[in-house]
Amino acid sequence: MKKEETKRKTSEEQFRIPNSEFRISNAERRTPSAFGLYFHVPFCAAKCPYCDFYSGRDLSLIPAYVGAVKDELATLRRVSPFVTEDVRERETASVYFGGGTPGLLPPETLDELLRCVRAHFNVDPNAEITVEVNPTLKNREAFFASAAAAGVNRISVGMQSAVEAELKALGRRGSPSDVAETVRAVRAAGIGDISLDIMLGIPGQTPETLRTSLDHALSLLPTHLSIYILKLEEGTPLYARRNRLDLPDEDAAADLYLFACRYLAEKGMRHYEISNFCFGGRVGRHNLNYWRCGEYLGIGPAAHSYVDGKRFFFPRDLDAFLAGEKAVFDAPGGDSEEVFMLALRTDTGVDLPAFTSRFGLTPGRGFYETAAAFEKNGLLVNGGGTLRLTDKGFLVSNSIIAALLAAL
């Protein structure tokens, strides 16, 4: 990081966005019937050593990929075992381009794909349309101008850290100044909804270096932050070197998470989901639909879907996708356990009376005793029949949810 950036003075005014009080937007109040489209763009210029997402480096296949996606939008032939034509009539409230690196798509391609989406699906005129990008994106101005003209209204930037040593440990190219330049280019194009990704548990990370990253992110006035704890995935280069890395242990990683939660709350951000924070009700509507067990259709290799109570996915194989191979059934979805688990990932939690009525459940004494024990330990809040996890509870959400479901 440049010396002048390290010494930058910060203030509450610098971090605040007008009207940043916690509130639930109309979009957030949508019922789970809201529908989302996800496109997995399986291309990267280089593979980050911690990343287990599916992608390849043969950029010459981009035109074939785009053609296959357009064919699927028009025909639904690859997902035909699981969806019917009436899926096109559902209100599409969000469109998300993830990866991989969607920023590698030629600028005009986003317009081409979104025109195809609108031709074949019932897209809400106010739909959230998100594209993920890296800070090293080339031709930023042209890309974002074209994206904005195509209707993109939200950009997610993979910042990860503002500390050079941490970026190097992650194998990330780019710098804090690249993040700042990317955000400026996004705003210059007229796109005001900006999310930044930040990673916790990076080798060598401390509360002080995390604060440096959070301060840099907040100084750019994003509407949204996603904070993820690094997970070493088997088969990745970072996993192979795990015994040689100066990784924070489990307790230190938990402390980093809780520090981030406190610090961002002080700056006026709402912690609306385990890994996500926003200003002024600017939740990520596409991902919020996942956590509300809403329906979504994923297109592209490694993309997952949930439609009509069925979960299915495309294999991690671009060649198979290009050849027209069909999606694969995963499991049924939308049962009581899944709805309960997903809801407890959010700050709105589980409305217990509505939940039990929906699924015909009658919690017994053991359930309430289990919930009371978690509440006593500061992991859960039971307010007026709504169960919510605290920040500490989010850290151990899997075990809490499993215990509550076992007692239900």
N, C-alpha and C positions, 0 to 999 in steps of 0.2 A: 504494500500500500504506500502511496506517496506520502511524504512527511506532512505536507499541508493538509491532507485528508485525515491523517491520524490526529492532528492537533485541532481539527474542526470543532468549534464550540457548538453545543446543541442546546436547544431550549424547548419548552413545552409548545410554544407557538410554532416552531419549525416542524414539529411532529404532528400537529393537529390538522384534521380536515374538518371544514365546517359541517355542522349537524352530525357530529360523530357519536351522538348518544346512541345507546343500544336500542334498537327497535327492530321489529320483524317486518320486512317489506311485503308488499302484496304478492310478489313473485314467490316469496318463501312460504306464503300461506297456501300455495297451490296444493291440491289434493294429490295423493300418489298416482292419480290418473295422468298427470303430466308425463310427457314422453320425451326421451332424449335420443340423439344420434351421436355415436362415437366412431371416429375414423382412426385406426392405428396406421401411422405412417412409418413403415419399417426400414428407415434409412438413417444412417449416421455417417458423418465424415470420418469419425474415429470413435472407438468404443471406450467409454470411461471404465476404469478397472474395477469399480464397485457395482456396475450396472448389470442387472440380470434381465432387463426388458429385451424383447425380441427386436433385433435390427440387423441390417447388413450394410456393406459399404459399396455395393455395386450400383452407383447412381444411374447407370445407363438403363436400369430397369424401371425408373420412375414413370416414363410414358406408358409402359405396359401396366404398371400398377394403377395409374390413374384411369386407364381404359377399363380395367377389371372392376374398379370401384363404381364407375359410371354404369357399367353393364349390370352390376348387382343392384344399384339403385333403381334401374329401369325394370329389371326382371324378377328380383328376389330369388333367383334360381338356386343360389348357394345356401340360402336359409329356408328354402321352401318346405322342408320337413317340419318346421317349427312355427312359421308365421303364415298368415293369409293376407290377401290383398287389403282387407279392411284396416291393416296396420297403417296404411297410408293416410287414413282419415283422422287418426289420432293427432291431437294438437302437439306438434313438436315444439317444446318450450326451450330446448337447448341443443346446440351442435358443438361438438368438441373434437379438435384435431390434436391427437397426442402421438407419442412415439417412444423410441425413435426421435427424429428431428424434423418436425413439420416445416421448420424454417428452410429446409433444403429444397422444398418444392418451388418451382419457378413461380414468381409472383402472380402471373396470370392464371396459374392452376387453381388457386383458391376460388377465384371468380368462376372458373369453369365448373368446379365441383359444387359450389353453392348454388349455381344456376340449376344444376342437375338435381340437387336436393329439393329446391323449391318447385321444380317441375313435377316431382313425383311424390312429395310429402306435403302435408298440411302444416307449414311452418308459421308459427306465431310471428306477426310483424315485429314484435318486441322480444323475440327470442334472444337468449344469451348465446353468442357465437365466439368461442374461445380457440386460440391457436397457441401452442407451446413453442417457445423459441429459446435458443441459447444466446448468451451475451456476445458471442463471436460471430453472430449473423452477418453475412456479407450483404452489401447493398441495402442497408437498413431502411433508408428513406424510401427507396422504390418499393421494397417489400411491404412496408407498413401502409404506404399510400395506396397500393393496390389492394391490400387486405381490407382497409377501411372502405374503399370504394365497393368492394364485394359484399360488405355488410358485417365484417368482423368487428366486434365491439368490446372484446376482452382479450388481453395478451397475458400469458403466464411465462415469466422469465426464470430460467434456471440459474439463479445466482449462486446458491449453496454456501458461500462464505465471502467475506470481504478481507480475509487475512491471507496473504500470499502463500505462507507456509502451509496453511490448511488446503488451499486450492491445489498446491503441488502434491500434497499427500493424497488428495482425491484423484489426481491425474486430470484435473480440469484445466482446459485452456482458457485464456481470457483473464481479465483483471477487474477490480472494482470499478475502474474508470470505464471499462467496456459495458458494465451493467448500467452505469449512469448514462452513457451515450445511447444505449438501447432504449432506456426509459424516455429520454428526451425525444428520440425519433418516434416512439409510439405516440407521445403526446402531440408532437408536431403534425402527425397524421390525423389527429382528431379523435384518437381512441383514449378514453379517460379511465377505463376500468383495467387496472394493472395489478397483477399478482406476482409476488416474488417467492421463490423457493429458498429455504435456508435449511441446512443440515446440522444435526446435533450428533455428538459422539465421534467427531472427526479425530483422527490421531493428533495428539498434542493440544486439543481444544481445552480451554479453561473458561470459567465464567467471564473473565476479562476479555478474552478474544471473542467470545460469543457476543458480548455487549458491543464490541467494535462492529461486528457484522450486523447486529440489530440496528445500531445507530446509523450505519451507512444505508441500510434498507429504508429506515424510517425517514431519513433525510431526503429520499427520493419521492416521498409522499405517495406510496402505493395505496390502493384501496383494500388490499388483501395480502396476507402472508400465509404460506404453508410451511410448517416446521416439522421436519422429519428426523427421526433418530436413525442413524446409519445402521443398516443391517448387512452383515457380511454373508453374501449368498454363495453357496457352494458352486464351484465351477468358474468363479470370477477370479481374476488375477489378485485382487485385494484379499480374497479369502485364502488363496495359496500362500500369501505373505503374512497371515494373521499373527503368527507367533513372533514376528519381528516388528510389529507395529506398536506404537505407544498409544494404545486405545484407552479411553476412559473406561473404568470398570462399570458394572451395572449400577452401583450406587452413585458414582460420579455422573453417569449419563442421566440418571433420574434427577440429580441436582441441577444439571444443565436445563432439563426440560422445565422443572418448576421455576427456575430463575427466569427463563423465557416467558412463561405464563405470567409471572408477577410483573415483569418489566413491561410487557406489552399491555397488560391491564392498566398499568400506571399511565400509559400513553393514550389510553382511550380506546383500545381495541377490544372487541368482543371475541371471546374464545368460544366459538359456536360449534366446534367439532374437535375431536381429539387432537388433530394435527393442523387445524385451520383457525385463522383469526381474521377479523375484518373491521373496517371502519364504517360507520353509518349504515349498517344493515346490508352492506355490499357482500353478501354471502356468495359463494360459488354455487350457482343454481344447478348446474349440471351434476356436480358431485353430491349436492344436497338431495337430489332426486334418488341417487343410489342409496343414501342412508335412510331415506323414507320408503325404501322398497318400491320405488317407482319403476316403471318400465323403460327400457332402453334397448336400442339395436346397435350392435357393434359390427363394423365392417372392416375387413383387412386381416392379415395373418396375426394371430394372437389376440384378436378382439373378442370380448365376451359380451353376451346379451342376456336380457331377462324379459321375456314377452309371454303373456298368457300363462303365467305360472310355471314356465319352463326356462331353465338356464342352459345355455349352449354357447359354443365357442368355435373359432377357427383355429386349427393347429398352427403351431409356430413354424410355418413353412410357406415362404413367399411363392415358391414354384408351384406348390399345390393350389394356392389361392389363384394364381394366374391361370392354372389349368382348369379352373372351375370346380374343384372339389368342394363338396358340401360341408357345412358346419356340423359339429359333433355335439350330441346331447351330453350335458354335464349332470344335472340333477333337477328335481322339482325345486321350486322356490316360493317364497312368500308365506311360509308357515309361521306359527306363533313364535318359535324359537328365533327364527331369522329376523322377524319384525322387532322382537324385543332386543336382540343383540344390536341391530343397526340403530335403533332409536337411542339406546344408551350411549352411543358414540357422540351424540349431540347434546348441546346445553339445554335443549327443550325436554330431553329425556322421554320417559314413558308415562303417558296418562293412564294410570293403572285401571281406573273404572272403565274407560273406553276400550282399553286393550283386552281386559278380561271379558267384557261384554261381547266384543267382536269375535273372540275365539271360544266363548262358552266355558271359561275357566273360573274356578272359585279358589283363590289362594287360601291356604290354611294357616294355622298358627305358626307353623315352622317357617313359612315364607316371611312373615312379618318379623319373626325373631331374627332371622338371618339378615334382613334388611336393617333392623335396628342395630345389630352388631356392627355392620359396616358403617352405619351413621355415627355410632359412638366413636369409631376409630377415624372419623373425618374423611371417609372415602365416598360417602353417599349422603344425599339430602332427600328427605321425604317431605315434600311440602304440598299439602292439600291434595294428596293422592297422586302427585307426580314424583316419580323417582328420577333423580339426576345424579350423575357422578361428579365429584369434585375434581380439581386438577390432580390431586394425589390419587383419586380413584381412577382417573383416565390411565394412569401409569400401569395399573394392574387390572385393567378393565376385563381382560379375558377370564381371570380367575373369579372376579366378582360376578360377572354375567353367568358363568358356569354354575356357581353356587346358588344364585338366585333361581336359575332355571331348574336346577335339581330339586329345589324346595317348593317350586310352584305347583 
